[in-house]
Amino acid sequence: MRGVETRIQEIRHRIFMEVARMAYHTEWSMEKRIEELPYKIIPGEIGTFRNDVFLERAVVGERLRMAMGLSYRSAAVHAPISADIEDADKAETYYTPPLINVMKFACNACDEKRVFVTDGCQGCMAHPCIEVCPKDAISLDRTNGRSHIDDEKCIRCGKCAEVCSYHAIIVQERPCAVACGMDAIGSDENGKADIDYDKCVSCGMCLVNCPFGAIADKSQIFQVIRSIQEGERVYAAVAPAFVGQFGPKVTPGKLRAAMKELGFADVFEVAIGADLCATQEAIDFVEEVPEKLPFMATSCCPAWSMMAKKLFPEQANCISMALTPMTLTARLIKLDHKEAKVVFIGPCAAKKLEAMRTDIRSDVDFVLTFEEMAGIFDAKHIDIENIEEDPDGLNDASTDGRNFAVAGGVAQSVVNVIHERYPDREIKVENAMGLRECRKLLTMAKAGKYDGYLLEGMACPGGCVAGAGTLQPIRKSTASVNMYAKKAKHRTSNETEHVKELHKLVD
């Protein structure tokens, strides 16, 4: 639902904005403020959508806690929203798993899968649905001529829906589970959605596809702002998918000016880290495939690489060991600014999980999504579209580095570097979008179908521009990224000045 302004998006934005305001107003009593906010966000005495104003406020209360980096509490916990709120000032609080949570009392307990006949059934003479059903679960209702499905016999194969000329038979599945390419979402004993964290890779697709807003992730909005207020030098590392996310009039120069207005020491494009990543992967591919490894898979998408390691452990060594663009950019910043704190700002929920890893925490201090960042801008009343543009804009990354944000861009960047450095080397490429397709890709690779190949996997259909923390329609974002990428002074990742620093960052 990226780009569609629903009631869920409105509430999420309001919560992010209010948490940012609490962080800025240190004179406020956080305990008092957070207890008042559900009544400000959900005013009146009648529920807007859930027909229960108390339930709506309870959901807002838990969302507020998670937006402050605190843990989700089940409905069984009868404690004030402000309980343990002082822990929001402790860095270790945010790293308490899980990152993504199902608020059970907000879940609609949707059926995992059901097949039913709608009023669109015309009671036709052919009744092909009856003929194709392998379990004789469909019969003719003689009173109205319509088909009837016996749920006890139905195996939910969907063959009846496929042959209905009127599309009057619907196969309905739980949206969050359909969106989960890891099959990590099932049902608990009450029929509520339940996440299997042994399978979950925190891609966030369930979060953006739940139409009841029952799934939420933790945020570091509060911690980022407090770090800036305490006088720390906080640098923003902005992911390549940023283009167009804050509105069509927001240029890189305006974004940089707005970030500095918030108190950030400086702003860097993560596309410079993408250039470094592509160069490192190109070198590794030439040295290792096929002599040491049958194929190599890109490393930049954390949900894709985590999925590969969970489901294909025997092929785990085929996932590139190159550092991700986020980590390389953070190291590049800290190479010149020893006391820097780095916040990665991007489209991705899984980047939060990546930054939680103990070996990454020293490089990346915070992670925010574009959606969370929009809440911060509004909290400070920054008119980002009309702010005076910073003439320096952002960093000088390559066209290929900036195109990391769109599906196919990562592999193309690596291929272009190889062609420049090793012009006689032929590279075969295969890619996949969405974790289900990524699983198929690695299954084929495991069977030897892609020996000698470079494989690109993107957990989100469309690439990073489709991440759970984005604000704009995917096609629109893709076009914006491509247009911006063409303005780069360098075409390939291998040509940028920052590549000279690569050996200092990976040793």
Sequence and secondary structure as in RCSB ss.txt:
>XXXX:A:sequence
MRGVETRIQEIRHRIFMEVARMAYHTEWSMEKRIEELPYKIIPGEIGTFRNDVFLERAVVGERLRMAMGLSYRSA
AVHAPISADIEDADKAETYYTPPLINVMKFACNACDEKRVFVTDGCQGCMAHPCIEVCPKDAISLDRTNGRSHID
DEKCIRCGKCAEVCSYHAIIVQERPCAVACGMDAIGSDENGKADIDYDKCVSCGMCLVNCPFGAIADKSQIFQVI
RSIQEGERVYAAVAPAFVGQFGPKVTPGKLRAAMKELGFADVFEVAIGADLCATQEAIDFVEEVPEKLPFMATSC
CPAWSMMAKKLFPEQANCISMALTPMTLTARLIKLDHKEAKVVFIGPCAAKKLEAMRTDIRSDVDFVLTFEEMAG
IFDAKHIDIENIEEDPDGLNDASTDGRNFAVAGGVAQSVVNVIHERYPDREIKVENAMGLRECRKLLTMAKAGKY
DGYLLEGMACPGGCVAGAGTLQPIRKSTASVNMYAKKAKHRTSNETEHVKELHKLVD
>XXXX:A:secstr
 TT   HHHHHHHHHHHHHHHHHH TTS HHHHHHHHHHHHS SSS SSSS HHHHHHHHHHHHHHHTT     T
T    TTTTGGGGG HHHHTSS SEEE GGG     SEEEEE TT    SS HHHHH TT  EEE TTT  EEE 
TTT     HHHHH TT  EEEEE HHHHH TT  EEE TTS EEE TTT     HHHHH TT  EEE   HHHHH
HHHHTT  EEEEE GGGTTTT TT  HHHHHHHHHHTT SEEEETHHHHHHHHHHHHHHHHHHTTTT S EE  S
 HHHHHHHHHH GGGGGGB  S  HHHHHHHHHHHH TT EEEEEES SHHHHHHHSTTTTTT  EEEEHHHHHH
HHHHTT  TTTS   TT S   BHHHHGGGSTTHHHHHHHHHHHHH TT   EEEEEESHHHHHHHHHHHHTTTT
TTEEEEEESSTTSGGG TT  S HHHHHHHHHHHHTT SBSSGGGSGGGGGHHHHH 
